[in-house]
Amino acid sequence: MENEELVRKGRKASQLLEDETFNLAINKMENDQLWYFRSTKPEESSKREIAWSMLKAIDNLKIELQKIVDNAKVAQRAIERANK
């Protein structure tokens, strides 16, 4: 993937991570899963595992978006070096 494309995708990922509506949705999803996890009965381990998996998926989404932002920063520096 070209550096310009990485920078473009990084901007989009950054905008998403900073978007109020996106963050409200992500936070609600996390809170819902935490509530679900905490409200299970001792014998409902499978329900806790599902909630834990959902929490990990949310974390992984945020990590992947941050990776895109970080890769864009590296690509931007490469563009700047090439233009010197």
VMD Tcl script that draws the C-alpha trace (Angstrom):
set ca {
  {0.00 0.00 0.00}
  {1.34 3.40 -0.90}
  {2.29 5.89 1.78}
  {-0.37 8.36 0.64}
  {-3.03 5.68 1.01}
  {-1.76 4.81 4.50}
  {-1.93 8.49 5.47}
  {-5.48 8.79 4.11}
  {-6.64 5.72 6.01}
  {-4.86 6.97 9.13}
  {-6.78 10.24 8.98}
  {-10.05 8.36 8.71}
  {-9.16 6.07 11.60}
  {-8.13 9.06 13.71}
  {-11.39 10.83 12.94}
  {-13.29 7.73 13.96}
  {-11.38 7.38 17.23}
  {-12.13 11.03 18.01}
  {-15.78 10.87 16.90}
  {-18.21 11.53 19.76}
  {-20.93 9.25 18.40}
  {-18.51 6.40 17.74}
  {-17.12 6.69 21.27}
  {-20.61 6.82 22.78}
  {-21.50 3.61 20.95}
  {-18.26 1.85 21.92}
  {-18.58 2.93 25.56}
  {-22.20 1.75 25.68}
  {-21.21 -1.60 24.21}
  {-18.44 -1.97 26.80}
  {-20.71 -0.97 29.66}
  {-23.46 -3.32 28.47}
  {-21.03 -6.24 28.35}
  {-19.61 -5.41 31.78}
  {-23.13 -5.28 33.21}
  {-23.97 -8.55 31.48}
  {-20.79 -10.14 32.84}
  {-21.43 -8.93 36.38}
  {-25.09 -9.93 36.38}
  {-24.49 -13.58 35.55}
  {-25.08 -16.29 38.10}
  {-22.13 -18.42 39.25}
  {-23.23 -21.31 37.05}
  {-23.49 -19.12 33.91}
  {-19.86 -19.34 32.90}
  {-20.73 -19.59 29.19}
  {-22.52 -16.22 29.38}
  {-19.47 -14.66 31.06}
  {-17.24 -16.09 28.34}
  {-19.43 -14.48 25.67}
  {-19.31 -11.12 27.46}
  {-15.54 -11.40 27.88}
  {-15.17 -12.23 24.18}
  {-17.24 -9.19 23.25}
  {-15.08 -6.97 25.48}
  {-11.93 -8.36 23.84}
  {-13.42 -7.73 20.38}
  {-14.13 -4.11 21.29}
  {-10.58 -3.71 22.59}
  {-9.19 -5.30 19.43}
  {-11.18 -2.90 17.25}
  {-9.72 0.08 19.10}
  {-6.21 -1.40 18.88}
  {-6.53 -1.98 15.12}
  {-7.74 1.57 14.55}
  {-4.81 2.92 16.57}
  {-2.41 0.77 14.53}
  {-3.78 2.37 11.35}
  {-3.19 5.82 12.87}
  {0.34 4.86 13.91}
  {1.15 3.41 10.48}
  {-0.07 6.65 8.92}
  {2.36 8.64 11.06}
  {5.24 6.48 9.85}
  {4.06 6.83 6.25}
  {3.77 10.62 6.65}
  {7.37 10.79 7.88}
  {8.47 8.70 4.87}
  {6.67 11.11 2.52}
  {8.31 14.08 4.22}
  {11.76 12.47 3.96}
  {11.21 11.71 0.27}
  {10.22 15.32 -0.42}
  {13.39 16.78 1.14}
}
mol new
graphics top color blue
foreach p $ca { graphics top sphere $p radius 0.5 }
foreach p [lrange $ca 0 end-1] q [lrange $ca 1 end] { graphics top cylinder $p $q radius 0.2 }
display resetview
